[in-house]
Amino acid sequence: MTSTNYSVLWDSINSGGNDSSTSTNFLLRDTVGEQAVGLSTSTNYSIRAGYRQGDTDMTIASFSIGTQVNSSETTFTAFSQVGKTVTVASQAQFSTGTFIGVVENKGLTQLVAIGKILSMAGNVLTVDGWEGVPGSLSATPSGGDDFVYRIDGYAAEFGVLTSSIGVTSLTHTSVSTNLENGYTVSVQSDGDLRYGVGASIANVSDGSVSLGSEEYGARVYGTMATSTGSDLAFSTTTRPVQESTTFADDERIGLIYKVTITSDTPAGDYAQSVYYTFTPNL
Protein backbone atom coordinates (compact mmCIF):
# COMPACT_ATOMS: atom_id res chain seq x y z
CA MET A 1 0.00 0.00 0.00
CA THR A 2 1.49 3.32 -1.03
CA SER A 3 0.76 7.01 -1.16
CA THR A 4 2.80 10.00 -2.31
CA ASN A 5 5.03 9.97 0.77
CA TYR A 6 4.54 6.59 2.49
CA SER A 7 4.38 2.85 1.91
CA VAL A 8 3.16 0.01 4.15
CA LEU A 9 5.25 -3.07 3.41
CA TRP A 10 3.01 -5.38 5.43
CA ASP A 11 -0.04 -4.95 7.62
CA SER A 12 -1.95 -6.96 10.19
CA ILE A 13 -5.18 -6.97 12.17
CA ASN A 14 -4.47 -7.72 15.82
CA SER A 15 -5.41 -6.75 19.34
CA GLY A 16 -2.33 -5.02 20.68
CA GLY A 17 1.40 -4.81 21.09
CA ASN A 18 4.16 -2.31 21.49
CA ASP A 19 6.81 -1.03 19.11
CA SER A 20 9.38 -0.76 21.89
CA SER A 21 9.11 -2.37 25.34
CA THR A 22 12.35 -2.09 27.31
CA SER A 23 13.95 -3.06 30.59
CA THR A 24 17.49 -2.71 31.88
CA ASN A 25 18.83 -5.55 29.73
CA PHE A 26 16.23 -6.28 27.03
CA LEU A 27 14.29 -4.71 24.13
CA LEU A 28 11.03 -6.25 22.84
CA ARG A 29 8.93 -5.39 19.80
CA ASP A 30 5.72 -7.39 20.10
CA THR A 31 2.27 -7.94 18.56
CA VAL A 32 -0.71 -9.56 20.31
CA GLY A 33 -3.64 -11.43 18.74
CA GLU A 34 -2.43 -12.41 15.28
CA GLN A 35 -3.36 -15.74 13.69
CA ALA A 36 -1.35 -18.15 11.53
CA VAL A 37 1.88 -16.19 11.80
CA GLY A 38 5.34 -17.40 10.91
CA LEU A 39 7.22 -18.80 7.94
CA SER A 40 5.41 -21.10 5.50
CA THR A 41 7.09 -22.65 2.44
CA SER A 42 6.36 -24.79 -0.59
CA THR A 43 8.49 -25.92 -3.52
CA ASN A 44 8.37 -22.57 -5.27
CA TYR A 45 7.12 -20.06 -2.69
CA SER A 46 7.58 -18.86 0.85
CA ILE A 47 5.50 -16.51 2.96
CA ARG A 48 6.25 -14.70 6.18
CA ALA A 49 2.82 -14.09 7.69
CA GLY A 50 2.30 -11.56 10.44
CA TYR A 51 3.13 -7.93 11.15
CA ARG A 52 6.47 -8.62 12.86
CA GLN A 53 7.77 -11.09 10.31
CA GLY A 54 9.30 -8.26 8.32
CA ASP A 55 11.43 -7.33 11.31
CA THR A 56 13.54 -10.45 10.78
CA ASP A 57 14.88 -9.02 7.52
CA MET A 58 14.93 -5.36 8.46
CA THR A 59 17.86 -3.57 10.04
CA ILE A 60 16.79 -0.58 12.08
CA ALA A 61 19.35 2.12 12.88
CA SER A 62 18.68 5.64 14.09
CA PHE A 63 21.52 8.06 14.86
CA SER A 64 21.08 11.70 15.85
CA ILE A 65 23.39 14.42 17.09
CA GLY A 66 22.95 17.94 18.45
CA THR A 67 25.17 20.69 19.81
CA GLN A 68 24.73 23.35 22.48
CA VAL A 69 22.81 26.43 21.33
CA ASN A 70 24.46 29.30 23.20
CA SER A 71 21.52 31.67 22.72
CA SER A 72 19.28 29.29 24.69
CA GLU A 73 21.39 29.61 27.88
CA THR A 74 19.05 29.67 30.91
CA THR A 75 19.91 29.45 34.59
CA PHE A 76 18.46 26.66 36.73
CA THR A 77 17.70 26.50 40.44
CA ALA A 78 16.95 22.81 41.11
CA PHE A 79 17.91 19.44 39.64
CA SER A 80 16.60 15.94 40.39
CA GLN A 81 18.21 12.80 39.06
CA VAL A 82 15.50 10.51 40.48
CA GLY A 83 12.60 12.78 39.56
CA LYS A 84 14.13 13.45 36.11
CA THR A 85 13.45 17.18 36.42
CA VAL A 86 15.25 20.49 36.22
CA THR A 87 13.76 23.83 37.27
CA VAL A 88 14.79 26.69 35.00
CA ALA A 89 14.43 30.45 35.34
CA SER A 90 12.33 30.51 32.16
CA GLN A 91 10.92 27.83 29.88
CA ALA A 92 10.77 30.16 26.86
CA GLN A 93 13.73 28.50 25.09
CA PHE A 94 12.47 24.94 25.44
CA SER A 95 9.78 22.62 24.07
CA THR A 96 8.74 18.99 24.46
CA GLY A 97 10.73 16.52 22.42
CA THR A 98 13.87 18.68 22.57
CA PHE A 99 17.20 17.47 23.96
CA ILE A 100 18.67 19.62 26.72
CA GLY A 101 21.99 19.75 28.51
CA VAL A 102 22.29 20.73 32.18
CA VAL A 103 25.70 22.23 32.99
CA GLU A 104 26.88 22.84 36.56
CA ASN A 105 30.02 24.92 37.20
CA LYS A 106 30.42 25.87 33.55
CA GLY A 107 34.04 25.58 32.48
CA LEU A 108 36.80 23.05 31.92
CA THR A 109 35.66 20.81 34.81
CA GLN A 110 31.91 21.28 34.38
CA LEU A 111 29.39 18.56 35.24
CA VAL A 112 26.75 17.62 32.68
CA ALA A 113 23.44 15.76 32.36
CA ILE A 114 21.55 15.19 29.11
CA GLY A 115 17.87 14.36 28.61
CA LYS A 116 14.92 14.77 26.24
CA ILE A 117 11.98 16.87 27.45
CA LEU A 118 8.79 14.88 27.97
CA SER A 119 6.70 17.60 29.60
CA MET A 120 6.84 21.12 30.99
CA ALA A 121 4.89 22.37 34.00
CA GLY A 122 5.66 26.04 34.40
CA ASN A 123 9.45 26.22 34.69
CA VAL A 124 9.85 22.57 35.67
CA LEU A 125 11.12 20.47 32.77
CA THR A 126 10.67 16.68 33.01
CA VAL A 127 12.90 14.50 30.81
CA ASP A 128 12.79 10.83 29.83
CA GLY A 129 16.01 10.14 31.75
CA TRP A 130 19.40 11.66 32.46
CA GLU A 131 22.70 10.61 30.89
CA GLY A 132 26.20 11.94 31.49
CA VAL A 133 27.09 12.32 35.17
CA PRO A 134 23.70 13.21 36.71
CA GLY A 135 24.64 11.66 40.05
CA SER A 136 27.34 14.30 40.49
CA LEU A 137 25.10 17.33 39.98
CA SER A 138 23.81 19.26 42.97
CA ALA A 139 20.11 19.24 43.83
CA THR A 140 20.42 22.98 44.42
CA PRO A 141 23.29 24.59 42.47
CA SER A 142 25.22 27.48 43.96
CA GLY A 143 24.40 29.70 40.99
CA GLY A 144 26.43 32.01 38.83
CA ASP A 145 27.77 29.39 36.43
CA ASP A 146 24.96 26.82 36.22
CA PHE A 147 22.91 26.68 33.02
CA VAL A 148 20.54 24.64 30.84
CA TYR A 149 20.89 24.65 27.04
CA ARG A 150 19.01 23.26 24.10
CA ILE A 151 21.41 20.86 22.37
CA ASP A 152 19.88 20.70 18.92
CA GLY A 153 22.34 22.94 17.09
CA TYR A 154 24.86 22.14 14.35
CA ALA A 155 28.01 24.04 15.35
CA ALA A 156 30.08 24.29 18.53
CA GLU A 157 30.59 28.03 18.95
CA PHE A 158 33.25 29.19 21.42
CA GLY A 159 32.83 32.93 20.96
CA VAL A 160 35.68 35.31 21.78
CA LEU A 161 38.51 33.52 23.61
CA THR A 162 40.79 34.99 26.27
CA SER A 163 43.77 33.49 28.07
CA SER A 164 42.00 33.76 31.45
CA ILE A 165 38.98 31.52 30.73
CA GLY A 166 38.62 28.00 29.33
CA VAL A 167 35.65 27.75 26.96
CA THR A 168 33.42 24.69 26.39
CA SER A 169 30.55 23.46 24.22
CA LEU A 170 28.35 20.39 24.75
CA THR A 171 27.27 17.88 22.08
CA HIS A 172 25.06 14.80 22.46
CA THR A 173 24.53 11.68 20.38
CA SER A 174 21.58 9.27 20.44
CA VAL A 175 21.47 5.77 18.94
CA SER A 176 18.65 3.23 18.52
CA THR A 177 19.17 -0.01 16.58
CA ASN A 178 18.19 -3.67 16.38
CA LEU A 179 21.72 -4.71 15.33
CA GLU A 180 22.46 -7.84 17.33
CA ASN A 181 26.16 -7.04 17.68
CA GLY A 182 25.64 -3.37 18.41
CA TYR A 183 27.44 -0.40 16.93
CA THR A 184 30.34 2.04 17.25
CA VAL A 185 30.23 5.82 17.02
CA SER A 186 33.56 7.40 16.12
CA VAL A 187 34.86 10.95 15.67
CA GLN A 188 37.52 12.41 13.43
CA SER A 189 38.44 15.87 12.20
CA ASP A 190 39.53 17.43 8.94
CA GLY A 191 42.69 18.77 10.60
CA ASP A 192 43.62 21.07 13.48
CA LEU A 193 41.47 23.84 14.91
CA ARG A 194 42.98 26.51 12.66
CA TYR A 195 42.93 29.99 11.17
CA GLY A 196 44.35 30.71 7.75
CA VAL A 197 47.41 28.78 6.63
CA GLY A 198 49.86 28.90 9.53
CA ALA A 199 47.85 29.43 12.74
CA SER A 200 46.39 26.52 14.71
CA ILE A 201 45.58 25.68 18.33
CA ALA A 202 47.55 22.72 19.63
CA ASN A 203 45.72 19.44 20.27
CA VAL A 204 45.71 18.33 23.89
CA SER A 205 48.49 15.82 24.53
CA ASP A 206 48.60 15.36 28.30
CA GLY A 207 44.97 14.26 28.86
CA SER A 208 43.77 17.58 30.24
CA VAL A 209 42.93 20.90 28.59
CA SER A 210 44.24 23.42 31.14
CA LEU A 211 44.44 27.17 31.67
CA GLY A 212 47.88 28.60 30.99
CA SER A 213 48.34 26.42 27.93
CA GLU A 214 47.17 26.57 24.35
CA GLU A 215 45.13 23.36 24.06
CA TYR A 216 42.07 21.96 22.34
CA GLY A 217 40.23 18.68 22.87
CA ALA A 218 37.14 17.04 24.33
CA ARG A 219 35.91 14.75 27.10
CA VAL A 220 33.21 12.09 26.76
CA TYR A 221 30.60 11.16 29.41
CA GLY A 222 27.89 8.51 29.58
CA THR A 223 27.13 4.85 30.24
CA MET A 224 27.99 3.85 26.67
CA ALA A 225 30.91 6.27 26.31
CA THR A 226 34.44 5.17 25.48
CA SER A 227 37.69 7.15 25.66
CA THR A 228 36.57 8.41 29.06
CA GLY A 229 38.59 9.65 32.03
CA SER A 230 40.78 12.15 30.17
CA ASP A 231 40.55 14.80 27.47
CA LEU A 232 41.02 13.43 23.96
CA ALA A 233 42.46 15.06 20.86
CA PHE A 234 40.71 15.21 17.50
CA SER A 235 42.67 14.00 14.49
CA THR A 236 42.10 12.77 10.95
CA THR A 237 42.13 9.21 12.34
CA THR A 238 38.80 7.88 13.62
CA ARG A 239 38.45 7.40 17.36
CA PRO A 240 35.53 5.57 19.06
CA VAL A 241 33.54 7.60 21.58
CA GLN A 242 30.41 5.41 21.98
CA GLU A 243 30.02 1.64 21.73
CA SER A 244 27.52 -1.14 22.34
CA THR A 245 27.67 -4.89 21.72
CA THR A 246 23.92 -5.45 21.45
CA PHE A 247 20.59 -3.73 20.72
CA ALA A 248 20.23 -0.06 21.64
CA ASP A 249 17.20 1.99 22.59
CA ASP A 250 18.01 5.72 22.55
CA GLU A 251 21.49 5.31 24.01
CA ARG A 252 23.23 8.65 24.55
CA ILE A 253 26.56 10.19 25.39
CA GLY A 254 27.72 13.74 26.00
CA LEU A 255 30.90 15.15 24.48
CA ILE A 256 32.31 18.42 25.82
CA TYR A 257 34.57 20.40 23.49
CA LYS A 258 37.23 22.36 25.42
CA VAL A 259 39.66 25.07 24.32
CA THR A 260 42.20 27.34 26.03
CA ILE A 261 44.61 29.89 24.58
CA THR A 262 47.59 31.96 25.74
CA SER A 263 48.53 35.57 25.11
CA ASP A 264 50.77 34.31 22.28
CA THR A 265 47.94 32.63 20.35
CA PRO A 266 47.47 34.54 17.07
CA ALA A 267 44.11 36.29 16.77
CA GLY A 268 41.73 34.96 14.12
CA ASP A 269 38.51 33.13 13.33
CA TYR A 270 39.47 29.51 14.04
CA ALA A 271 37.43 26.61 12.66
CA GLN A 272 37.44 22.85 12.22
CA SER A 273 35.06 20.18 10.92
CA VAL A 274 34.40 17.17 13.17
CA TYR A 275 32.74 14.09 11.68
CA TYR A 276 30.66 11.61 13.70
CA THR A 277 30.42 8.15 12.10
CA PHE A 278 27.93 5.40 13.03
CA THR A 279 29.21 1.89 12.14
CA PRO A 280 27.44 -1.47 12.69
CA ASN A 281 29.46 -4.08 14.57
CA LEU A 282 29.73 -7.21 12.43
Secondary structure, 3 states (H helix, E strand, C coil): CECCCCECCCCCCCCEEEEEEECCCCEEEEEECCCCCEEEECCCCEEEECHHHHHHHCCCEEEEEEECCHHHCEEEEEEECCCCEEEECCCCCCCCCCEEEEEECCCCCCEEEEEEEEEEECCEEEECCCEECHHHCCCCCCCCCCEEEECCECCCCCCCCCCCCCEEEEEEEEEEECCCCCEEEEEEECCCEEECCCEEECECCCCCCCCCCCEEEEEEECCCECCCCCCECCCCCCEEEEEECCCEEEEEEEEEEEEECCCCCCCCCCECCEEEEEEECC
